[in-house]
Amino acid sequence: MTIKVKSVPSVSVSYARSGVSTRANVLGMRPMQEQAYEKRGEQYLLIKSPPASGKSRALMFIALDKLENQGLRQAIIVVPEKSIGASFNDEPLSQYGFWTDWHVEPKWNLCNAPGNDNGGKVKSLGVFLDGGDEVLVCTHATFRFAVDAYGIEAFDDRLIAIDEFHHVSSNPDNKLGQHLGQFIARDKTHIVAMTGSYFRGDAEAVLAPQDESRFDTVTYTYYEQLNGYEYLKQLNIGYFFYSNSYVDDILNVLDPAKKTIIHIPNVNSRESTKDKIKEVEHILGELGDWQGADPATGFQLVKCLDGRVLRIADLVDPTSQGKIQESLRAAEMNTDRDYVDIIIALGMAKEGFDWIWCEHALTVGYRASLTEIVQIIGRATRDAPGKTSAKFTNLIAEPDAVEGAVTEAVNDTLKAIAASLLMEQVLAPRFEFKPKNPESGPTPGFDYGDGGYDPDSCNVGVDEETGTYQIEIKGLTEPKSKEAARICQEDLNEVIAAFVQDKPALERGLFDEELIPEELTQVRMGKIVKEKYPELDAEDQEAVRQHAIAALNLTQQAKQLITKENDGTLNTALIDGVRRFAMDVRDLDIDLIDRINPFGEAYAILAKTMSEDSLKQVAAAISAKRTSITPEDAKVIAKRAAEFKRERERLPSLTSSDAWEKHLAEGAAAFMRFRAEGRYE
């Protein structure tokens, strides 16, 4: 018997549809592109902006200015895969007001050239470097091989533009990251880096801290992008559990009337039946009666019960893959809404794939990384006439009490929750936290509500145009250095990404009934910030920690507020919840925020949707791994205990009724014991 899919309430974010983000200025630039162009003189520029915000064209504007007005000889555009090279095809920019057009000689778009990355394409790039033409497009792989072949010096006085920058890593094994560090050390190239998700699924840093500090950043948020759309007004994010085979349950979450991209699971994953072709056949069978294939496009034709004939592109079957890919590159993809209805893919139709009509990205099983999830969601966030809502659904196998691979099942569940938590943060407005003190006052451009700014309370100001929420918090530590201020302003989501991917934190936050929240908010988050930004001093690290945990907990409490009201049955209007929570708790202080378990609401939702047996099994699997205080954690807790002593002029007590004070005393005692045992150098 098929068990009905149990749904987790979606996070639903509604937007104003102001049309601003799609409106061009006199030079033909949309708002994000205009922001980026204003910083065109920077030698190192990082553009963080969601899919469909116009990053490719922003680069064209910047590159043309660098070639014409900044003395650079050539521009080399580097993309992760060949298909994305089409984003940099010729554009008649002068028709829209710019002073010249974008042109790439066909022979210098190496994404279209035959051969492999480490052969003729590398030689072609060498010829380009010696020639007089100005623009070349190639893949990350071709570029890496070319740098190895010709050396860093060969690229002096040139612009290197790296698309999908999250592929870079500061890990020494990442060749592109290694080369980038060498370019920055030599300091004779200009670099523009572009990404929709400035974090990696493996939680590695994208750039080394000393290199990252060299970049000037343009950040354009999902909120700004979607709030300024003309048509799309709502985005829903949800994950769903199923039992048995996913192909039996898929129609519980798949609406054939919605334009959908289905990503079936990797054949090596536990969700897979190990026969990808049969899985596609089964999905087609669930949708209706097969009517054959369209000879012109290769799309499968399936007649539904209501009489409609669905046009389905199967990118899984290798025998027809080439023809289908060609059909999906046709102009009709983005001009004719009825050209295709459903796309079924495995490893394709993700990063850089453009189908404006897509309303639903349905992914079976947890994907390789959080970055991949963000990329997949981006497929559904294009603006298109008549498209008012879009959603991402992650269909996950519920852990089976008799299943052998319990650990893998638990890990997939945790990863899905982490992805959901991060996306909630990515979709939220931009937070600007300020300490509340007697000198605090209103900031121009912010609306503080009907009563205006109240000097005696913690205020919440809203700048609707930029989607910025200014929130005053008592006891908040302000960043002192320029770099710490930049992190608090630009990179909080990257800190939160590292935190929600921290397995021990996630496991304890979800399933440790004896958890003291400060163990996560102060100790664990503090450790992550220290490891991520070792160059900051202790006070700046604490400022970053406080800002990051405030952003995460504010979003989670806002979600909890609305979900409780709706008893978990209706969508969570996330942005309304942020406003309401911040307004309800007028005297926010950092100690109150630190006492909130960041994963508490995620567990509440999980408990409503996963079967009791599965939930118990997951909890048991995690509690079996629970350990006592480690020497490393003891050192961090002892520092917090010292702060406690300075503030209160007494040591924390082992017999205190306050759980956090008692934990501080235990940590300090453990630290003294470990030190006596010679566990610290």
Order of alpha helices (4+ residues) and beta strands (2+ residues): beta-beta-alpha-beta-alpha-beta-alpha-beta-alpha-beta-alpha-beta-alpha-beta-alpha-beta-alpha-beta-alpha-beta-beta-beta-alpha-alpha-beta-beta-alpha-beta-alpha-beta-beta-beta-alpha-alpha-alpha-alpha-alpha-beta-alpha-alpha-alpha-alpha-alpha-alpha
